[in-house]
Amino acid sequence: MKNILVTGANGQLGNEMRVLSLENKEYNYFFTDVAELDICDEKAVMAFVKENEIDVIVNCAAYTAVDKAEDNQELCAKLNSEAVGYLAKAAEENQAEFIQISTDYVFDGTNYVPYRETEPTCPNSVYGVTKLAGEKKALEYCSKAMIIRTAWLYSVFGNNFVKTMIRLGKERESLGVIFDQIGTPTYARDLASAVFAAIRKGIIPGIYHFSNEGVCSWYDFTKSIHRIAGIGNCKVSPLHTDEYPAKAPRPHYSVLDKTKIKHTYGIEIPHWEESLEQCIKELNV
């Protein structure tokens, strides 16, 4: 029975991993967050992985507050880069496999066709820079490391765009949402399923992309959220990016090409609207 360590277990993906662990009972799990294991403490990480004979590490922990990261570069680098290095070294020392969750922010978002894993990276935010540094450490220090880049993550857990738009849709008569940033929403449960597919087959090292299928803007996404949630009294208007200033620049185009992960692990990925319906149904709004 494989021993699986899931870090950042209180976040969106970590919680979805916990949900799916109830269906994947062939493994033994260690779900940790900072209270159980501080991944910024190299000795603690090494000791935990060794003592519990961990076979697979899934790192869901990250500093994800994109705008705050611009003012908290040190903490962001510690969590998104240095800690990843510690986990990767611990995995290598114990012959474990390592799955590191990364982001579309490693690109600058100026593409017009879906990003493949082989395309040159060019982050333009502290968050993106630190996540890319983490990717490099994972691949450098662990021979059995898999990077999964994702985008626009949401779930029934934690704070996310879907929950915010439902709340605002109920509270307000009108809402402005950006229409000139294009990407694909990712239901964290679908991503968790992909992680389990990789664990089941055995990690084939390298970089992979995962999001749901299809493409939309934040504006389109909001319209679908409101339609599915039965919110009809809030007028949603499209905004340009420059009408909604943010400290860190956002990618204008975040669509990821999923061909590699689908072929390598034999997975089918649902369209984003199908998964959105599933999530909202579970939220019971």
C-alpha positions in Angstrom: 0.0 0.0 0.0 1.6 3.3 -1.1 2.0 6.1 1.4 0.8 9.4 -0.1 1.7 12.8 1.5 -0.6 15.6 0.4 0.7 19.0 1.6 -1.5 22.1 1.6 -4.4 19.8 2.5 -6.7 22.7 3.6 -6.7 24.4 0.3 -9.0 23.8 -2.7 -7.1 21.0 -4.3 -5.9 19.5 -1.0 -9.5 19.2 0.1 -10.6 17.7 -3.2 -7.8 15.2 -2.9 -9.2 14.3 0.5 -12.7 13.8 -1.0 -11.4 11.5 -3.7 -9.2 9.6 -1.2 -12.4 8.0 0.1 -12.8 6.4 -3.3 -9.1 5.5 -3.7 -8.8 3.3 -0.6 -5.8 1.4 -2.0 -3.5 4.0 -0.6 -2.5 5.2 2.9 -2.8 9.0 3.2 -1.0 11.8 5.2 -3.0 15.0 4.8 -0.9 17.9 6.2 -1.1 21.7 6.3 1.2 24.1 8.1 0.0 22.9 11.6 1.0 19.3 10.8 4.1 19.9 8.7 5.8 23.2 7.9 7.2 22.6 4.4 9.5 25.7 4.8 11.4 23.7 7.5 13.8 21.5 5.5 14.7 19.2 8.5 11.0 18.6 9.4 10.2 17.8 5.7 13.1 15.3 5.5 12.2 13.6 8.8 8.4 13.4 8.0 9.0 11.8 4.6 11.6 9.3 5.9 9.7 8.3 9.1 6.4 7.8 7.3 8.1 6.0 4.4 6.3 8.3 1.9 6.0 6.9 -1.7 4.3 9.9 -3.4 4.3 13.6 -2.4 1.6 15.8 -3.9 2.4 19.4 -3.1 -0.8 21.5 -3.1 0.7 24.2 -0.9 1.4 27.6 -2.3 1.3 31.3 -1.8 -1.5 32.2 -4.3 -2.4 35.8 -3.4 -1.2 37.2 -6.7 -1.4 40.9 -5.8 -0.1 40.6 -2.2 2.8 38.6 -3.6 4.2 41.8 -5.1 4.7 43.2 -1.6 5.6 39.8 0.0 8.3 38.6 -2.3 10.3 36.8 0.4 7.4 34.8 1.8 6.2 34.0 -1.7 9.6 32.7 -2.7 9.9 30.7 0.5 6.6 28.8 -0.1 6.6 28.6 -3.9 10.2 27.9 -4.5 12.4 27.0 -1.5 9.9 24.7 0.1 9.4 22.9 -3.2 13.1 22.3 -3.3 13.0 20.7 0.2 10.1 18.4 -0.8 11.8 17.4 -4.0 15.1 16.6 -2.1 13.2 14.6 0.5 11.3 12.7 -2.3 14.6 11.9 -4.1 16.3 10.7 -0.9 13.4 8.3 -0.2 13.0 7.2 -3.8 9.5 8.8 -3.8 7.5 10.3 -6.7 6.8 14.0 -6.5 3.8 15.9 -8.1 4.2 19.7 -7.9 1.2 21.9 -8.8 2.0 24.9 -10.8 0.3 27.7 -12.8 -0.4 29.4 -16.1 1.3 32.5 -14.6 4.7 31.1 -15.7 3.7 32.5 -19.1 3.1 36.2 -19.9 -0.3 35.5 -21.5 0.5 37.0 -24.9 -0.1 33.8 -26.9 -3.1 33.4 -29.2 -3.0 29.5 -29.4 -3.1 27.2 -26.4 0.2 27.0 -24.5 2.1 23.7 -24.8 4.5 22.5 -22.2 7.5 23.1 -24.5 6.9 26.8 -25.0 9.3 29.3 -23.4 8.2 30.6 -20.0 8.1 34.3 -19.3 6.4 35.2 -16.0 5.7 38.9 -15.4 4.6 38.8 -11.7 6.3 37.8 -8.4 3.8 34.9 -8.1 4.7 33.6 -11.6 8.4 34.0 -11.1 8.4 32.1 -7.8 6.2 29.3 -9.2 8.5 28.9 -12.1 11.5 28.7 -9.7 9.7 26.0 -7.8 9.1 24.0 -11.0 12.9 24.2 -11.8 13.8 23.0 -8.3 11.3 20.1 -8.4 12.8 18.9 -11.7 16.4 19.5 -10.7 16.2 17.8 -7.3 13.9 14.9 -7.9 14.3 12.4 -10.8 10.6 11.3 -10.5 9.0 14.7 -10.5 5.9 15.7 -12.4 4.8 19.3 -12.8 1.1 20.0 -13.4 0.3 23.6 -14.5 -3.3 24.6 -14.1 -5.4 27.8 -14.3 -8.6 29.5 -12.9 -9.0 26.9 -10.1 -12.3 26.7 -8.2 -14.1 24.2 -6.0 -16.7 23.9 -3.2 -13.9 24.6 -0.7 -12.3 27.9 0.2 -12.6 31.3 -1.5 -12.7 31.3 -5.2 -14.2 33.1 -8.2 -17.3 30.9 -8.5 -18.3 31.5 -4.9 -17.6 35.2 -5.1 -19.7 35.7 -8.2 -22.6 33.8 -6.7 -22.4 36.0 -3.6 -22.1 39.2 -5.5 -24.9 38.1 -7.9 -27.2 37.8 -5.0 -26.1 41.0 -3.2 -26.0 43.4 -6.2 -28.2 44.6 -9.0 -25.2 45.0 -11.4 -21.7 43.8 -11.7 -18.7 44.5 -14.0 -16.5 41.6 -15.0 -13.4 41.5 -17.3 -14.0 40.2 -20.8 -10.6 40.6 -22.4 -8.8 37.9 -20.4 -9.3 34.5 -21.9 -8.7 31.1 -20.3 -10.3 27.9 -19.0 -11.8 27.4 -15.6 -10.6 24.3 -13.7 -12.7 22.4 -11.3 -10.3 21.3 -8.5 -12.0 17.8 -8.3 -11.2 17.2 -12.0 -7.6 18.1 -11.3 -7.5 15.8 -8.2 -8.8 13.0 -10.5 -5.9 13.6 -12.9 -3.5 13.5 -10.0 -4.9 10.1 -9.0 -4.6 8.9 -12.6 -0.9 9.8 -12.6 -0.3 8.1 -9.2 -2.1 4.9 -10.4 -0.1 4.7 -13.6 3.2 5.8 -12.0 4.8 9.2 -12.6 6.3 9.8 -16.0 8.5 12.8 -15.2 8.1 16.1 -16.9 5.8 19.1 -17.3 2.1 18.7 -18.0 -0.9 21.1 -18.4 -4.3 20.5 -17.0 -7.5 22.6 -17.0 -11.0 21.7 -18.1 -11.9 21.7 -21.8 -13.2 24.8 -23.7 -12.4 28.5 -23.5 -14.1 31.6 -22.1 -13.5 35.0 -20.6 -14.1 35.9 -16.9 -17.3 37.7 -18.2 -18.6 34.5 -20.0 -17.7 32.5 -16.9 -19.7 34.8 -14.7 -22.7 34.7 -17.0 -22.6 30.8 -16.8 -22.2 30.8 -13.0 -25.3 33.1 -12.7 -27.4 31.1 -15.2 -26.6 27.7 -13.5 -27.1 29.1 -10.0 -30.4 30.6 -11.0 -29.4 34.2 -10.5 -31.4 36.4 -12.8 -31.6 39.8 -11.2 -28.0 40.9 -11.5 -26.9 42.7 -14.7 -23.4 41.6 -15.7 -21.5 44.1 -17.8 -18.1 43.5 -19.6 -15.1 45.4 -18.5 -11.7 46.0 -20.0 -8.6 45.0 -18.0 -7.5 48.6 -17.6 -10.9 49.4 -16.0 -10.0 47.1 -13.2 -6.5 47.9 -12.1 -4.5 45.3 -10.2 -1.0 45.4 -8.6 0.2 42.3 -10.5 -0.4 42.0 -14.3 -2.8 39.2 -15.3 -2.3 37.0 -18.4 -4.6 38.0 -21.2 -4.5 34.5 -22.7 -4.3 31.5 -20.3 -5.5 28.6 -22.4 -3.5 25.5 -21.9 -3.0 22.6 -24.3 -3.9 19.3 -22.5 -2.9 16.8 -25.2 0.2 15.5 -23.3 -1.5 14.7 -20.0 -4.5 13.1 -21.8 -2.4 10.8 -23.9 0.2 10.0 -21.2 -2.3 9.0 -18.5 -5.3 8.1 -20.6 -7.7 10.6 -19.1 -10.8 12.3 -20.4 -11.4 15.9 -19.3 -14.9 17.4 -19.0 -15.9 20.7 -20.6 -15.7 23.5 -18.1 -19.5 24.1 -18.1 -20.2 20.5 -17.2 -17.9 20.7 -14.2 -19.2 24.1 -13.2 -22.7 22.6 -13.1 -21.5 19.8 -10.9 -19.8 22.1 -8.5 -22.7 24.5 -8.2 -25.1 21.6 -7.6 -22.9 20.5 -4.7 -22.8 24.1 -3.3 -26.6 23.9 -3.0 -27.0 27.6 -3.8 
